[in-house]
Amino acid sequence: MATNYDDIADEYLQTKVNPIKKYSEEFTFFQALGDVRQQSVLDLACGDGYYTRAVRRQGAAPVVGIDLSPEMIRQAEAAEAAGPLGITYRVGDVAQMGAVGAFDVVTAVYLLQYAATESELQGMVNAIYANLKPGGRVVMVTGQPDLTEAHLAAQRHYEVIIEPQGPLADGVSIDTTIFVPEGAVKFTNHHWTKAAYARVFRQAGFHSVVWYPMQISAEGLALYPPEYWQPYQQYPAIAVVAGRR
Ligand SMILES: C[S@@+](CC[C@H](N)C(=O)[O-])C[C@H]1O[C@@H](n2cnc3c(N)ncnc32)[C@H](O)[C@@H]1O
């Protein structure tokens, strides 16, 4: 069943303290993103605006965030009211929304794996393309497209349980549980292979698609011993991908 983030908004925010998110997901994403000063940015599946605010603080402007969940957008707007950065938020379904503007950069941290069918995935990627200026870039975090049993086993070292609901083919549902300080957050998304991503990116019109190896920041490497990072370095459950229009 699809995950409604209205129901898990508070718990989801607690996952940001997981060392994998802090020292690898964020680090690799921003390495791939590069300099966004003076760039217009559309952050899709922005959630409570965690990355939207980070991109704005790095000098991007204007910045717009869109998410399917009214509760996530309510939290993003509350953060904007508490510490105004000039970010605009709106509720929307990326698979259906079409063009809302022409941006230098589109970001999407955990969007694509919420597509349940390839036509929904195509709708999302078409929307990303439609919102980019010619030459503009999209940078995304998504599920590991080369997921294997070894990746599933490795995540258990990091308080994460990933349970595919069938053979690892395109579109199969994946239940994920992340243990957080006050319990656990559970959500369901879908597996997509590199071949499926390549098809939808090509069909949308993207010139290039580049997969970035997951990295760990110097801070993360200093805070935890090599044995801690080893399973994740070999078998990360997420990937960063960028494309250029
Ligand atoms: C795992 S959260 C990520 C939020 C944020 N990017 C972050 O990393 O903190 C996934 C988000 O995707 C949103 N989402 C799922 N399907 C979507 C869709 N079709 N259009 C827009 N947002 C969607 C959910 O509401 C949820 O807020």
The ligand as an SDF file (V2000), in Angstrom:
LIG
                    3D

 27 29  0  0  0  0  0  0  0  0999 V2000
   11.1440   10.0360    2.2060 C   0  0  0  0  0  0  0  0  0  0  0  0
   10.2490   11.5660    2.0640 S   0  0  0  0  0  0  0  0  0  0  0  0
   11.5360   12.6780    1.5300 C   0  0  0  0  0  0  0  0  0  0  0  0
   11.2940   14.1210    1.8860 C   0  0  0  0  0  0  0  0  0  0  0  0
   12.4860   15.0510    1.6310 C   0  0  0  0  0  0  0  0  0  0  0  0
   12.9040   15.0590    0.2420 N   0  0  0  0  0  0  0  0  0  0  0  0
   13.6360   14.6850    2.5290 C   0  0  0  0  0  0  0  0  0  0  0  0
   14.5620   14.0080    2.0740 O   0  0  0  0  0  0  0  0  0  0  0  0
   13.5960   15.0410    3.7090 O   0  0  0  0  0  0  0  0  0  0  0  0
    9.3740   11.2790    0.5760 C   0  0  0  0  0  0  0  0  0  0  0  0
    8.4180   12.3910    0.2290 C   0  0  0  0  0  0  0  0  0  0  0  0
    7.9190   12.1490   -1.0950 O   0  0  0  0  0  0  0  0  0  0  0  0
    6.6160   12.6610   -1.1410 C   0  0  0  0  0  0  0  0  0  0  0  0
    5.9730   12.1180   -2.3470 N   0  0  0  0  0  0  0  0  0  0  0  0
    5.6970   10.8160   -2.6350 C   0  0  0  0  0  0  0  0  0  0  0  0
    5.1090   10.7170   -3.8350 N   0  0  0  0  0  0  0  0  0  0  0  0
    5.0340   11.9840   -4.3460 C   0  0  0  0  0  0  0  0  0  0  0  0
    4.5040   12.5310   -5.5440 C   0  0  0  0  0  0  0  0  0  0  0  0
    3.9310   11.7570   -6.4690 N   0  0  0  0  0  0  0  0  0  0  0  0
    4.5730   13.8780   -5.7290 N   0  0  0  0  0  0  0  0  0  0  0  0
    5.1210   14.6770   -4.7710 C   0  0  0  0  0  0  0  0  0  0  0  0
    5.6320   14.2070   -3.6080 N   0  0  0  0  0  0  0  0  0  0  0  0
    5.5840   12.8730   -3.3960 C   0  0  0  0  0  0  0  0  0  0  0  0
    6.0140   12.2200    0.1770 C   0  0  0  0  0  0  0  0  0  0  0  0
    4.8560   12.9410    0.5360 O   0  0  0  0  0  0  0  0  0  0  0  0
    7.1860   12.4730    1.1330 C   0  0  0  0  0  0  0  0  0  0  0  0
    7.1300   13.7570    1.7240 O   0  0  0  0  0  0  0  0  0  0  0  0
  1  2  1  0
  2  3  1  0
  2 10  1  0
  3  4  1  0
  4  5  1  0
  5  6  1  0
  5  7  1  0
  7  8  2  0
  7  9  1  0
 10 11  1  0
 11 12  1  0
 11 26  1  0
 12 13  1  0
 13 14  1  0
 13 24  1  0
 14 15  1  0
 14 23  1  0
 15 16  2  0
 16 17  1  0
 17 18  1  0
 17 23  2  0
 18 19  1  0
 18 20  2  0
 20 21  1  0
 21 22  2  0
 22 23  1  0
 24 25  1  0
 24 26  1  0
 26 27  1  0
M  CHG  2   2   1   9  -1
M  END
$$$$
